[in-house]
Amino acid sequence: MLDIQTGEDVETLYRMVQIKGGKRVDKFRTTDIKRALRFHRWYVKRYGEGLLMEILPKHKVYDWKEKRVEYSFE
């Protein structure tokens, strides 16, 4: 996925979520969009209901106390 502000390619996490009865259930997660869409197509064909796709970019988190850089999807 391309970042709009910087124009560089950012790694993203594609998460398929089912919301049923007010609860969120993670069904599938991957960093490849083609695998996510293929899973969704299979899931709809098998169960007859769709899933919500969340797209989470990778963020850089700097811990100033430990002087360490970590990356997270959130």
PDB file of N, CA, C and O in Angstrom:
ATOM      1  N   MET A   1       0.841  -1.168   0.000  1.00  0.00           N
ATOM      2  CA  MET A   1       0.000   0.000   0.000  1.00  0.00           C
ATOM      3  C   MET A   1       0.893   1.241   0.000  1.00  0.00           C
ATOM      4  O   MET A   1       1.916   1.268   0.684  1.00  0.00           O
ATOM      5  N   LEU A   2       0.520   2.244  -0.747  1.00  0.00           N
ATOM      6  CA  LEU A   2       1.286   3.482  -0.807  1.00  0.00           C
ATOM      7  C   LEU A   2       0.784   4.476   0.234  1.00  0.00           C
ATOM      8  O   LEU A   2      -0.421   4.667   0.395  1.00  0.00           O
ATOM      9  N   ASP A   3       1.707   5.095   0.927  1.00  0.00           N
ATOM     10  CA  ASP A   3       1.368   6.140   1.888  1.00  0.00           C
ATOM     11  C   ASP A   3       1.097   7.418   1.110  1.00  0.00           C
ATOM     12  O   ASP A   3       1.887   7.796   0.245  1.00  0.00           O
ATOM     13  N   ILE A   4      -0.004   8.082   1.407  1.00  0.00           N
ATOM     14  CA  ILE A   4      -0.396   9.283   0.666  1.00  0.00           C
ATOM     15  C   ILE A   4       0.550  10.444   0.958  1.00  0.00           C
ATOM     16  O   ILE A   4       0.900  11.197   0.049  1.00  0.00           O
ATOM     17  N   GLN A   5       0.964  10.597   2.206  1.00  0.00           N
ATOM     18  CA  GLN A   5       1.781  11.743   2.572  1.00  0.00           C
ATOM     19  C   GLN A   5       3.207  11.632   2.061  1.00  0.00           C
ATOM     20  O   GLN A   5       3.746  12.602   1.529  1.00  0.00           O
ATOM     21  N   THR A   6       3.832  10.465   2.210  1.00  0.00           N
ATOM     22  CA  THR A   6       5.239  10.329   1.827  1.00  0.00           C
ATOM     23  C   THR A   6       5.422   9.710   0.451  1.00  0.00           C
ATOM     24  O   THR A   6       6.467   9.902  -0.171  1.00  0.00           O
ATOM     25  N   GLY A   7       4.431   8.971  -0.040  1.00  0.00           N
ATOM     26  CA  GLY A   7       4.534   8.352  -1.355  1.00  0.00           C
ATOM     27  C   GLY A   7       5.354   7.076  -1.368  1.00  0.00           C
ATOM     28  O   GLY A   7       5.660   6.563  -2.444  1.00  0.00           O
ATOM     29  N   GLU A   8       5.722   6.546  -0.204  1.00  0.00           N
ATOM     30  CA  GLU A   8       6.512   5.320  -0.168  1.00  0.00           C
ATOM     31  C   GLU A   8       5.631   4.117   0.141  1.00  0.00           C
ATOM     32  O   GLU A   8       4.526   4.263   0.664  1.00  0.00           O
ATOM     33  N   ASP A   9       6.122   2.941  -0.182  1.00  0.00           N
ATOM     34  CA  ASP A   9       5.381   1.712   0.025  1.00  0.00           C
ATOM     35  C   ASP A   9       5.439   1.309   1.494  1.00  0.00           C
ATOM     36  O   ASP A   9       6.523   1.200   2.067  1.00  0.00           O
ATOM     37  N   VAL A  10       4.279   1.086   2.105  1.00  0.00           N
ATOM     38  CA  VAL A  10       4.175   0.743   3.517  1.00  0.00           C
ATOM     39  C   VAL A  10       3.591  -0.664   3.628  1.00  0.00           C
ATOM     40  O   VAL A  10       2.615  -0.996   2.955  1.00  0.00           O
ATOM     41  N   GLU A  11       4.204  -1.492   4.489  1.00  0.00           N
ATOM     42  CA  GLU A  11       3.673  -2.829   4.712  1.00  0.00           C
ATOM     43  C   GLU A  11       2.362  -2.723   5.491  1.00  0.00           C
ATOM     44  O   GLU A  11       2.264  -1.945   6.440  1.00  0.00           O
ATOM     45  N   THR A  12       1.364  -3.497   5.092  1.00  0.00           N
ATOM     46  CA  THR A  12       0.061  -3.449   5.739  1.00  0.00           C
ATOM     47  C   THR A  12      -0.376  -4.843   6.154  1.00  0.00           C
ATOM     48  O   THR A  12       0.063  -5.845   5.589  1.00  0.00           O
ATOM     49  N   LEU A  13      -1.237  -4.888   7.138  1.00  0.00           N
ATOM     50  CA  LEU A  13      -1.830  -6.135   7.599  1.00  0.00           C
ATOM     51  C   LEU A  13      -3.307  -6.101   7.223  1.00  0.00           C
ATOM     52  O   LEU A  13      -4.020  -5.158   7.565  1.00  0.00           O
ATOM     53  N   TYR A  14      -3.758  -7.129   6.523  1.00  0.00           N
ATOM     54  CA  TYR A  14      -5.154  -7.254   6.130  1.00  0.00           C
ATOM     55  C   TYR A  14      -5.790  -8.267   7.072  1.00  0.00           C
ATOM     56  O   TYR A  14      -5.378  -9.427   7.115  1.00  0.00           O
ATOM     57  N   ARG A  15      -6.793  -7.828   7.824  1.00  0.00           N
ATOM     58  CA  ARG A  15      -7.424  -8.685   8.821  1.00  0.00           C
ATOM     59  C   ARG A  15      -8.897  -8.849   8.480  1.00  0.00           C
ATOM     60  O   ARG A  15      -9.612  -7.864   8.298  1.00  0.00           O
ATOM     61  N   MET A  16      -9.351 -10.105   8.393  1.00  0.00           N
ATOM     62  CA  MET A  16     -10.750 -10.420   8.124  1.00  0.00           C
ATOM     63  C   MET A  16     -11.432 -10.686   9.466  1.00  0.00           C
ATOM     64  O   MET A  16     -10.988 -11.532  10.242  1.00  0.00           O
ATOM     65  N   VAL A  17     -12.514  -9.956   9.729  1.00  0.00           N
ATOM     66  CA  VAL A  17     -13.179  -9.992  11.027  1.00  0.00           C
ATOM     67  C   VAL A  17     -14.663 -10.267  10.824  1.00  0.00           C
ATOM     68  O   VAL A  17     -15.288  -9.734   9.907  1.00  0.00           O
ATOM     69  N   GLN A  18     -15.213 -11.104  11.689  1.00  0.00           N
ATOM     70  CA  GLN A  18     -16.647 -11.345  11.705  1.00  0.00           C
ATOM     71  C   GLN A  18     -17.218 -10.673  12.944  1.00  0.00           C
ATOM     72  O   GLN A  18     -16.693 -10.841  14.045  1.00  0.00           O
ATOM     73  N   ILE A  19     -18.297  -9.910  12.766  1.00  0.00           N
ATOM     74  CA  ILE A  19     -18.971  -9.276  13.889  1.00  0.00           C
ATOM     75  C   ILE A  19     -20.326  -9.951  14.032  1.00  0.00           C
ATOM     76  O   ILE A  19     -21.190  -9.846  13.162  1.00  0.00           O
ATOM     77  N   LYS A  20     -20.487 -10.640  15.140  1.00  0.00           N
ATOM     78  CA  LYS A  20     -21.721 -11.387  15.366  1.00  0.00           C
ATOM     79  C   LYS A  20     -22.136 -11.226  16.822  1.00  0.00           C
ATOM     80  O   LYS A  20     -21.375 -11.565  17.729  1.00  0.00           O
ATOM     81  N   GLY A  21     -23.323 -10.717  17.043  1.00  0.00           N
ATOM     82  CA  GLY A  21     -23.806 -10.519  18.407  1.00  0.00           C
ATOM     83  C   GLY A  21     -23.021  -9.476  19.173  1.00  0.00           C
ATOM     84  O   GLY A  21     -22.935  -9.552  20.399  1.00  0.00           O
ATOM     85  N   GLY A  22     -22.448  -8.506  18.486  1.00  0.00           N
ATOM     86  CA  GLY A  22     -21.676  -7.451  19.136  1.00  0.00           C
ATOM     87  C   GLY A  22     -20.252  -7.855  19.487  1.00  0.00           C
ATOM     88  O   GLY A  22     -19.536  -7.077  20.117  1.00  0.00           O
ATOM     89  N   LYS A  23     -19.824  -9.053  19.096  1.00  0.00           N
ATOM     90  CA  LYS A  23     -18.469  -9.506  19.379  1.00  0.00           C
ATOM     91  C   LYS A  23     -17.678  -9.624  18.083  1.00  0.00           C
ATOM     92  O   LYS A  23     -18.217 -10.003  17.043  1.00  0.00           O
ATOM     93  N   ARG A  24     -16.403  -9.297  18.161  1.00  0.00           N
ATOM     94  CA  ARG A  24     -15.510  -9.368  17.006  1.00  0.00           C
ATOM     95  C   ARG A  24     -14.705 -10.662  17.091  1.00  0.00           C
ATOM     96  O   ARG A  24     -14.104 -10.970  18.121  1.00  0.00           O
ATOM     97  N   VAL A  25     -14.705 -11.409  15.997  1.00  0.00           N
ATOM     98  CA  VAL A  25     -13.953 -12.654  15.932  1.00  0.00           C
ATOM     99  C   VAL A  25     -13.007 -12.560  14.740  1.00  0.00           C
ATOM    100  O   VAL A  25     -13.449 -12.402  13.602  1.00  0.00           O
ATOM    101  N   ASP A  26     -11.689 -12.659  15.005  1.00  0.00           N
ATOM    102  CA  ASP A  26     -10.708 -12.649  13.918  1.00  0.00           C
ATOM    103  C   ASP A  26     -10.771 -13.978  13.188  1.00  0.00           C
ATOM    104  O   ASP A  26     -10.659 -15.037  13.807  1.00  0.00           O
ATOM    105  N   LYS A  27     -10.948 -13.927  11.883  1.00  0.00           N
ATOM    106  CA  LYS A  27     -11.020 -15.139  11.085  1.00  0.00           C
ATOM    107  C   LYS A  27      -9.725 -15.404  10.328  1.00  0.00           C
ATOM    108  O   LYS A  27      -9.327 -16.557  10.161  1.00  0.00           O
ATOM    109  N   PHE A  28      -9.060 -14.334   9.864  1.00  0.00           N
ATOM    110  CA  PHE A  28      -7.893 -14.508   9.010  1.00  0.00           C
ATOM    111  C   PHE A  28      -7.088 -13.226   9.024  1.00  0.00           C
ATOM    112  O   PHE A  28      -7.658 -12.138   9.098  1.00  0.00           O
ATOM    113  N   ARG A  29      -5.756 -13.339   8.955  1.00  0.00           N
ATOM    114  CA  ARG A  29      -4.899 -12.159   8.845  1.00  0.00           C
ATOM    115  C   ARG A  29      -3.685 -12.506   7.997  1.00  0.00           C
ATOM    116  O   ARG A  29      -3.118 -13.593   8.110  1.00  0.00           O
ATOM    117  N   THR A  30      -3.298 -11.566   7.150  1.00  0.00           N
ATOM    118  CA  THR A  30      -2.162 -11.755   6.271  1.00  0.00           C
ATOM    119  C   THR A  30      -1.645 -10.392   5.818  1.00  0.00           C
ATOM    120  O   THR A  30      -2.316  -9.374   5.988  1.00  0.00           O
ATOM    121  N   THR A  31      -0.453 -10.385   5.245  1.00  0.00           N
ATOM    122  CA  THR A  31       0.096  -9.151   4.684  1.00  0.00           C
ATOM    123  C   THR A  31      -0.045  -9.122   3.165  1.00  0.00           C
ATOM    124  O   THR A  31       0.378  -8.158   2.526  1.00  0.00           O
ATOM    125  N   ASP A  32      -0.632 -10.161   2.581  1.00  0.00           N
ATOM    126  CA  ASP A  32      -0.808 -10.255   1.131  1.00  0.00           C
ATOM    127  C   ASP A  32      -2.278 -10.020   0.782  1.00  0.00           C
ATOM    128  O   ASP A  32      -3.151 -10.755   1.244  1.00  0.00           O
ATOM    129  N   ILE A  33      -2.553  -9.003  -0.029  1.00  0.00           N
ATOM    130  CA  ILE A  33      -3.931  -8.656  -0.385  1.00  0.00           C
ATOM    131  C   ILE A  33      -4.591  -9.749  -1.217  1.00  0.00           C
ATOM    132  O   ILE A  33      -5.792  -9.986  -1.084  1.00  0.00           O
ATOM    133  N   LYS A  34      -3.821 -10.416  -2.072  1.00  0.00           N
ATOM    134  CA  LYS A  34      -4.401 -11.465  -2.913  1.00  0.00           C
ATOM    135  C   LYS A  34      -4.862 -12.652  -2.075  1.00  0.00           C
ATOM    136  O   LYS A  34      -5.913 -13.231  -2.349  1.00  0.00           O
ATOM    137  N   ARG A  35      -4.082 -13.020  -1.053  1.00  0.00           N
ATOM    138  CA  ARG A  35      -4.496 -14.115  -0.170  1.00  0.00           C
ATOM    139  C   ARG A  35      -5.738 -13.730   0.622  1.00  0.00           C
ATOM    140  O   ARG A  35      -6.611 -14.568   0.845  1.00  0.00           O
ATOM    141  N   ALA A  36      -5.828 -12.473   1.048  1.00  0.00           N
ATOM    142  CA  ALA A  36      -6.987 -12.020   1.817  1.00  0.00           C
ATOM    143  C   ALA A  36      -8.253 -12.071   0.964  1.00  0.00           C
ATOM    144  O   ALA A  36      -9.299 -12.528   1.424  1.00  0.00           O
ATOM    145  N   LEU A  37      -8.155 -11.605  -0.273  1.00  0.00           N
ATOM    146  CA  LEU A  37      -9.324 -11.626  -1.151  1.00  0.00           C
ATOM    147  C   LEU A  37      -9.720 -13.045  -1.539  1.00  0.00           C
ATOM    148  O   LEU A  37     -10.906 -13.351  -1.663  1.00  0.00           O
ATOM    149  N   ARG A  38      -8.725 -13.913  -1.732  1.00  0.00           N
ATOM    150  CA  ARG A  38      -9.009 -15.316  -2.043  1.00  0.00           C
ATOM    151  C   ARG A  38      -9.703 -16.003  -0.864  1.00  0.00           C
ATOM    152  O   ARG A  38     -10.638 -16.779  -1.057  1.00  0.00           O
ATOM    153  N   PHE A  39      -9.240 -15.713   0.366  1.00  0.00           N
ATOM    154  CA  PHE A  39      -9.887 -16.275   1.546  1.00  0.00           C
ATOM    155  C   PHE A  39     -11.313 -15.771   1.663  1.00  0.00           C
ATOM    156  O   PHE A  39     -12.214 -16.549   1.978  1.00  0.00           O
ATOM    157  N   HIS A  40     -11.542 -14.484   1.415  1.00  0.00           N
ATOM    158  CA  HIS A  40     -12.886 -13.926   1.520  1.00  0.00           C
ATOM    159  C   HIS A  40     -13.821 -14.562   0.493  1.00  0.00           C
ATOM    160  O   HIS A  40     -14.967 -14.883   0.808  1.00  0.00           O
ATOM    161  N   ARG A  41     -13.340 -14.740  -0.710  1.00  0.00           N
ATOM    162  CA  ARG A  41     -14.151 -15.372  -1.754  1.00  0.00           C
ATOM    163  C   ARG A  41     -14.522 -16.806  -1.346  1.00  0.00           C
ATOM    164  O   ARG A  41     -15.664 -17.228  -1.525  1.00  0.00           O
ATOM    165  N   TRP A  42     -13.544 -17.556  -0.794  1.00  0.00           N
ATOM    166  CA  TRP A  42     -13.804 -18.915  -0.336  1.00  0.00           C
ATOM    167  C   TRP A  42     -14.800 -18.920   0.817  1.00  0.00           C
ATOM    168  O   TRP A  42     -15.706 -19.753   0.845  1.00  0.00           O
ATOM    169  N   TYR A  43     -14.646 -18.001   1.766  1.00  0.00           N
ATOM    170  CA  TYR A  43     -15.509 -17.945   2.940  1.00  0.00           C
ATOM    171  C   TYR A  43     -16.952 -17.653   2.554  1.00  0.00           C
ATOM    172  O   TYR A  43     -17.881 -18.263   3.083  1.00  0.00           O
ATOM    173  N   VAL A  44     -17.136 -16.715   1.628  1.00  0.00           N
ATOM    174  CA  VAL A  44     -18.489 -16.372   1.185  1.00  0.00           C
ATOM    175  C   VAL A  44     -19.120 -17.553   0.460  1.00  0.00           C
ATOM    176  O   VAL A  44     -20.301 -17.845   0.650  1.00  0.00           O
ATOM    177  N   LYS A  45     -18.341 -18.226  -0.364  1.00  0.00           N
ATOM    178  CA  LYS A  45     -18.870 -19.384  -1.089  1.00  0.00           C
ATOM    179  C   LYS A  45     -19.240 -20.508  -0.118  1.00  0.00           C
ATOM    180  O   LYS A  45     -20.253 -21.180  -0.312  1.00  0.00           O
ATOM    181  N   ARG A  46     -18.443 -20.714   0.905  1.00  0.00           N
ATOM    182  CA  ARG A  46     -18.657 -21.806   1.853  1.00  0.00           C
ATOM    183  C   ARG A  46     -19.790 -21.523   2.841  1.00  0.00           C
ATOM    184  O   ARG A  46     -20.651 -22.377   3.055  1.00  0.00           O
ATOM    185  N   TYR A  47     -19.796 -20.316   3.452  1.00  0.00           N
ATOM    186  CA  TYR A  47     -20.737 -20.008   4.522  1.00  0.00           C
ATOM    187  C   TYR A  47     -21.878 -19.078   4.115  1.00  0.00           C
ATOM    188  O   TYR A  47     -22.858 -18.959   4.851  1.00  0.00           O
ATOM    189  N   GLY A  48     -21.776 -18.425   2.975  1.00  0.00           N
ATOM    190  CA  GLY A  48     -22.858 -17.571   2.503  1.00  0.00           C
ATOM    191  C   GLY A  48     -22.987 -16.248   3.244  1.00  0.00           C
ATOM    192  O   GLY A  48     -24.049 -15.628   3.207  1.00  0.00           O
ATOM    193  N   GLU A  49     -21.934 -15.804   3.915  1.00  0.00           N
ATOM    194  CA  GLU A  49     -21.947 -14.501   4.594  1.00  0.00           C
ATOM    195  C   GLU A  49     -20.579 -13.856   4.441  1.00  0.00           C
ATOM    196  O   GLU A  49     -19.559 -14.538   4.341  1.00  0.00           O
ATOM    197  N   GLY A  50     -20.579 -12.541   4.426  1.00  0.00           N
ATOM    198  CA  GLY A  50     -19.339 -11.808   4.214  1.00  0.00           C
ATOM    199  C   GLY A  50     -18.616 -11.477   5.511  1.00  0.00           C
ATOM    200  O   GLY A  50     -19.146 -11.658   6.607  1.00  0.00           O
ATOM    201  N   LEU A  51     -17.392 -10.987   5.355  1.00  0.00           N
ATOM    202  CA  LEU A  51     -16.564 -10.579   6.478  1.00  0.00           C
ATOM    203  C   LEU A  51     -16.154  -9.122   6.302  1.00  0.00           C
ATOM    204  O   LEU A  51     -16.188  -8.588   5.194  1.00  0.00           O
ATOM    205  N   LEU A  52     -15.772  -8.496   7.385  1.00  0.00           N
ATOM    206  CA  LEU A  52     -15.262  -7.129   7.369  1.00  0.00           C
ATOM    207  C   LEU A  52     -13.748  -7.180   7.208  1.00  0.00           C
ATOM    208  O   LEU A  52     -13.073  -7.917   7.928  1.00  0.00           O
ATOM    209  N   MET A  53     -13.209  -6.406   6.273  1.00  0.00           N
ATOM    210  CA  MET A  53     -11.760  -6.365   6.081  1.00  0.00           C
ATOM    211  C   MET A  53     -11.202  -5.092   6.690  1.00  0.00           C
ATOM    212  O   MET A  53     -11.627  -3.990   6.344  1.00  0.00           O
ATOM    213  N   GLU A  54     -10.250  -5.249   7.593  1.00  0.00           N
ATOM    214  CA  GLU A  54      -9.561  -4.113   8.186  1.00  0.00           C
ATOM    215  C   GLU A  54      -8.174  -4.023   7.575  1.00  0.00           C
ATOM    216  O   GLU A  54      -7.496  -5.038   7.416  1.00  0.00           O
ATOM    217  N   ILE A  55      -7.754  -2.825   7.235  1.00  0.00           N
ATOM    218  CA  ILE A  55      -6.435  -2.595   6.658  1.00  0.00           C
ATOM    219  C   ILE A  55      -5.635  -1.775   7.670  1.00  0.00           C
ATOM    220  O   ILE A  55      -5.954  -0.615   7.934  1.00  0.00           O
ATOM    221  N   LEU A  56      -4.597  -2.387   8.230  1.00  0.00           N
ATOM    222  CA  LEU A  56      -3.797  -1.744   9.266  1.00  0.00           C
ATOM    223  C   LEU A  56      -2.378  -1.511   8.756  1.00  0.00           C
ATOM    224  O   LEU A  56      -1.667  -2.478   8.483  1.00  0.00           O
ATOM    225  N   PRO A  57      -1.945  -0.260   8.621  1.00  0.00           N
ATOM    226  CA  PRO A  57      -0.572   0.003   8.190  1.00  0.00           C
ATOM    227  C   PRO A  57       0.421  -0.239   9.321  1.00  0.00           C
ATOM    228  O   PRO A  57       0.062  -0.211  10.497  1.00  0.00           O
ATOM    229  N   LYS A  58       1.663  -0.473   8.949  1.00  0.00           N
ATOM    230  CA  LYS A  58       2.731  -0.700   9.927  1.00  0.00           C
ATOM    231  C   LYS A  58       3.239   0.646  10.423  1.00  0.00           C
ATOM    232  O   LYS A  58       3.602   1.510   9.625  1.00  0.00           O
ATOM    233  N   HIS A  59       3.264   0.824  11.744  1.00  0.00           N
ATOM    234  CA  HIS A  59       3.722   2.069  12.347  1.00  0.00           C
ATOM    235  C   HIS A  59       5.043   1.860  13.076  1.00  0.00           C
ATOM    236  O   HIS A  59       5.304   0.795  13.635  1.00  0.00           O
ATOM    237  N   LYS A  60       5.866   2.900  13.056  1.00  0.00           N
ATOM    238  CA  LYS A  60       7.113   2.883  13.811  1.00  0.00           C
ATOM    239  C   LYS A  60       6.854   3.475  15.187  1.00  0.00           C
ATOM    240  O   LYS A  60       6.322   4.579  15.301  1.00  0.00           O
ATOM    241  N   VAL A  61       7.229   2.741  16.233  1.00  0.00           N
ATOM    242  CA  VAL A  61       7.046   3.183  17.618  1.00  0.00           C
ATOM    243  C   VAL A  61       8.426   3.301  18.249  1.00  0.00           C
ATOM    244  O   VAL A  61       9.177   2.327  18.302  1.00  0.00           O
ATOM    245  N   TYR A  62       8.758   4.500  18.729  1.00  0.00           N
ATOM    246  CA  TYR A  62      10.069   4.748  19.336  1.00  0.00           C
ATOM    247  C   TYR A  62       9.917   4.783  20.847  1.00  0.00           C
ATOM    248  O   TYR A  62       9.145   5.582  21.377  1.00  0.00           O
ATOM    249  N   ASP A  63      10.653   3.916  21.547  1.00  0.00           N
ATOM    250  CA  ASP A  63      10.674   3.889  23.003  1.00  0.00           C
ATOM    251  C   ASP A  63      11.880   4.720  23.458  1.00  0.00           C
ATOM    252  O   ASP A  63      13.026   4.281  23.354  1.00  0.00           O
ATOM    253  N   TRP A  64      11.603   5.922  23.960  1.00  0.00           N
ATOM    254  CA  TRP A  64      12.697   6.842  24.281  1.00  0.00           C
ATOM    255  C   TRP A  64      13.465   6.424  25.531  1.00  0.00           C
ATOM    256  O   TRP A  64      14.630   6.794  25.678  1.00  0.00           O
ATOM    257  N   LYS A  65      12.853   5.671  26.428  1.00  0.00           N
ATOM    258  CA  LYS A  65      13.561   5.223  27.622  1.00  0.00           C
ATOM    259  C   LYS A  65      14.614   4.178  27.280  1.00  0.00           C
ATOM    260  O   LYS A  65      15.745   4.236  27.763  1.00  0.00           O
ATOM    261  N   GLU A  66      14.233   3.232  26.449  1.00  0.00           N
ATOM    262  CA  GLU A  66      15.141   2.146  26.074  1.00  0.00           C
ATOM    263  C   GLU A  66      15.927   2.462  24.804  1.00  0.00           C
ATOM    264  O   GLU A  66      16.826   1.716  24.417  1.00  0.00           O
ATOM    265  N   LYS A  67      15.580   3.570  24.164  1.00  0.00           N
ATOM    266  CA  LYS A  67      16.203   3.978  22.897  1.00  0.00           C
ATOM    267  C   LYS A  67      16.130   2.838  21.879  1.00  0.00           C
ATOM    268  O   LYS A  67      17.135   2.382  21.335  1.00  0.00           O
ATOM    269  N   ARG A  68      14.890   2.404  21.654  1.00  0.00           N
ATOM    270  CA  ARG A  68      14.644   1.265  20.787  1.00  0.00           C
ATOM    271  C   ARG A  68      13.468   1.592  19.851  1.00  0.00           C
ATOM    272  O   ARG A  68      12.533   2.295  20.235  1.00  0.00           O
ATOM    273  N   VAL A  69      13.533   1.082  18.648  1.00  0.00           N
ATOM    274  CA  VAL A  69      12.466   1.270  17.667  1.00  0.00           C
ATOM    275  C   VAL A  69      11.783  -0.070  17.451  1.00  0.00           C
ATOM    276  O   VAL A  69      12.437  -1.083  17.203  1.00  0.00           O
ATOM    277  N   GLU A  70      10.441  -0.061  17.550  1.00  0.00           N
ATOM    278  CA  GLU A  70       9.652  -1.247  17.294  1.00  0.00           C
ATOM    279  C   GLU A  70       8.621  -0.914  16.228  1.00  0.00           C
ATOM    280  O   GLU A  70       8.238   0.244  16.061  1.00  0.00           O
ATOM    281  N   TYR A  71       8.184  -1.913  15.525  1.00  0.00           N
ATOM    282  CA  TYR A  71       7.153  -1.750  14.501  1.00  0.00           C
ATOM    283  C   TYR A  71       5.926  -2.548  14.907  1.00  0.00           C
ATOM    284  O   TYR A  71       6.043  -3.681  15.374  1.00  0.00           O
ATOM    285  N   SER A  72       4.743  -1.955  14.729  1.00  0.00           N
ATOM    286  CA  SER A  72       3.502  -2.650  15.083  1.00  0.00           C
ATOM    287  C   SER A  72       2.418  -2.290  14.093  1.00  0.00           C
ATOM    288  O   SER A  72       2.452  -1.236  13.458  1.00  0.00           O
ATOM    289  N   PHE A  73       1.462  -3.178  13.975  1.00  0.00           N
ATOM    290  CA  PHE A  73       0.270  -2.944  13.156  1.00  0.00           C
ATOM    291  C   PHE A  73      -0.846  -2.516  14.086  1.00  0.00           C
ATOM    292  O   PHE A  73      -1.392  -3.367  14.788  1.00  0.00           O
ATOM    293  N   GLU A  74      -1.200  -1.300  14.129  1.00  0.00           N
ATOM    294  CA  GLU A  74      -2.329  -0.790  14.934  1.00  0.00           C
ATOM    295  C   GLU A  74      -2.576   0.641  14.599  1.00  0.00           C
ATOM    296  O   GLU A  74      -3.479   1.259  15.162  1.00  0.00           O
TER     297      GLU A  74
END
